[in-house]
Amino acid sequence: MKCRLTKYEKETIILFNEAEPTANIYTYNKALQNRLAKFSRQNPKCARVVTAYPCGAVSYEVDKKRLSIRFTSPYSEERRAKARNYAIENNIISNIGSRHKENI
């Protein structure tokens, strides 16, 4: 079966309620699929594949206690400058593009 979905149509849905101990994760995202596959192999009691769809999506059932949603704040200019200086001083960045050189 050939499926031609746009990126907009390739959703990730995390669904859970307050009554049940598990969450259902439906995703087309390959990176998330790989992370879920690795997690389910290492922790079969906490996660399992429910369905692999022919168009490329996968659905997993995961113990809600193992699921975490994290929000990260954007870096302040001061924090970005500190990270940039640290990287330069410790030779972490060996080749900085011309666009970045102008900002240093």
N, C-alpha and C positions, 0 to 999 in steps of 0.2 A: 504494500500500500504506500503510495507516494503522497506525502503531505508537504505542502508548500505553505508554511506559516510565516508571517512577518515577525520581526522581533517584538512588535507590540503584542502579538497574539501569544507569544511564548511566555506564559505567566509562571510565577511562583506563588503558591497559595499555602499559607500556614494556617491551619484551622484547628481550633480546640475550644472546649467549653469548660465551665467550672465543675461539671458533674463527673466527667470521665478523666481517668488518669493518663490518657495518651493524647498526643497531638498528631494530626495528619499533615504531612508535607508533600505537596504536589508541585513538581518543578520540571522545567525544561533546561534550567541552568546547569551546564556541564560541571562547573567547579563545585557547585553545591551537591550535585549527584555524586561526584567523586568523594566528597567529604562524608556524605551520608553512607555511601557504600563502605568506606573504610571504617567509620564508626560502627556500623552494623556488624561488620566482620569481627571487630575487636570486642564488641559488647552485644552479643546476640540477644541477651535478655532485655536490653534497653531499646533496641530498634530492629525493625524488620521491613523488608520490601513487601509492599502490598500488591502493587501492579506495575509492570513495565509496559507502557503503551507503545503501539507501533509507530507513532509519529515522533517518538523520542522523549516523551515525558516519563517520569517515574514518580510513584507514590510510595512514601514510607510512613510507617507508624512508629512514633518515638515516644518514649516515656517523658511526660511533661517536666519532670524534675531534672531531666538532662538538657532541656531546651532553654536557651538564654537569648534574650534580645537586648542588644547593647547599642546605645546612642553615643556617638563621640562628638565632642564640640570641635569646631574648626580651630586650627592653630592661630594664635595671635601673631602679629608681625614680630614681636619680641621673641617668641618661642621659635618661629621659623628662622630668624637670624641666628639664634643660639645653635640650632640644629645644623644650619649651613656652615657656621664657623667650626663646629665640632667635626663635621665631616671633612672639611678642608684641612684642619690641623692634624687629623688622624689618617689622612690620605685615603679616606673612604671613597671619595669621588676622584677618580683618576682623570676623567675626561669630562669637563664641564662645557656644555654647548655655549656658543657665543651669546645666546639670549640670557643665560644665567650669569655669564661673566659681566655683563652690563649691570646686573643687579647687585653684584658683590662690592 
